[in-house]
């Protein structure tokens, strides 16, 4: 069976990809891509970095990541860990969310302007409507202050100035 370095290099050359393109897409340095393809694994500080780079490289060239990583473990002299990556928790195993976590998921940028517009509309409605909710009969919609109040005696009210002559 071919080594990891040979598999990755063969896949890259079959797809006519340059070292620079692989480094750019996988966000590795070109030197690291060359080190992986040459099998020089001592260039990497820790095996976890090597495994991450090999995984990204295998994913980019469309190789089976799990098989490539198992082969890498055999080459490094370690036993393959088939369940190194923990599986996603099932619905029953999901940790419960904190009590106020719904606030983080709430669509604030949509709801706040809508709510603010509603508040402004309600305030404008109450400011513009008449004081008792309806217009008294015979007043034609003018504010009540322009008409005499029958409950107040005529002696308690100052006389109004005379109206200007009409243009009739």
N, C-alpha and C positions, 0 to 999 in steps of 0.2 A: 504494500500500500504506500502511496506517495506521502511524503511528509507534509505538514501544514504549509511550510514555506513553498513547496513545489505546487501544492493545490492552489494556493492563493495567486502565485505568479502565473500559473497556467490559465486560471480564470481571468486574470487581468489582461494578459496578452491575447486571449481568445476574443475578448470584447474590445480589443484595440484601445485600451485606456492607458494614459501615461501615468507615471508615478506622481506627477504634480496634480493630476485630476483626482487620483485616489486620495492624496493627502488633503486636497481642498475639500472634498465631500465628506471625508471621515474626520476632518479637523485634527489631523495628525501632522507632524513634521515629516518632510520628505525623508529625512534620515531614519525615522522610525519605520516608515514603509519599507525602505531598503533593508533595514535590520531584520524585519519580519520575513521578507522574501529571501534573505540570505540565511535565515535560521540562526542569526546571532541574537539570541534572547538575553544575553548578558547586558545589552544596552539599556534594558529597562530596570528601573529601581526596584520594583516589586512585581511579583507575578500577577497581582490584581490589575495593574496597568497593562501588562502584556495581554491578559485575557480580554480586557475591555477593547483594546486596539484590534486584536484578532477578531473579536466578535463583530466590531463595526466594519472591518475590512471584509469579512465573510458575508455579512448582510449586504454590503454594497455590490459585491460581485455575484450575488445571488447563489451562494453556497449554503448548505445546511449548517447553520450555526452550531447546533448541538453536536453534530458529528465532528465538525472541525475542532470544537473545544475539547471533546473527548480525546481526539487524536493528539491535541496539544498537551493535555494532561499526561498521556502515555509517554510522549516525547520528553516531558520534563521529569518523568520518573515518579509522578504522583498518581494515586488512584483517582480515577474519574469520579466526580461527584455528580450523579445524575440529577439530584434535586438541589443543586447549589442555589438556584434562584427559587425563592419561596413562591409557591403558587398563589394566585390571587384568592383572597378569602371569599368564601361563599356568602350568600345573603345572610345566612344564620350566624356566620362568624364575624360579620362586620362589627367593628366597635361602635358603640352608641355615640351619637353626636352630642356635644354639649347642649345644654338647654337653650342657649341663645344663638346657636350656630345658624339658624334660619336667617338671621340678620345679615350674615356674610353672603348668603346666596341670593338675597333679595335684589331685585332690579331697581336700585335707587335712582339711576339716571332717567328712568322712564316714569316712575311713580311720583317722585317729588315734584316735577313741573306740573303734572296733571293735578295733583292734590293742591298745589299752590294756586293754580288757575281756578279751581273750584272754590277755594277760600276767598279769592279776590271777587269772584262772581257773587258769592253770598253776601259779602260785605257791601258791595256796590248795590245789590238789590235792596238791602235794608236801609242804606243811606238815601236812596232815591225815591223810595215809596213814601206815601203820605203818613203822617204820624199815627192815625188810628186805622190805617189799612184801607179806607175807602173815602171817596169824595162826598161830602154832604150834598144833598139835593139843593139845587138852585145856586150853587156857588161856582159852577162851571169849571172846576179844577183849579181855581185860584187858592192860594194859601188862606187859611181862616183868619189871619191877622188883618186882612183888608176889609173885613165885614164887621159890623157892630155885633157885640155879644148881647143877646137879650137878657142874660142873667145879671149884667152890670147896669146899675142905674145911670141914667144920662147925666146926672150931676157929678158923677165920679170920673167922667171921661172928658178930656180936653176937646174942644171943637176941631174938626178937620178944616184945613184951608179950603177955600172955594176952588172948585174945579175950573180949569180954563175953558173959555167959550169954545163950543164945538164949531167945526168948520162947515156946518150945514147951511 
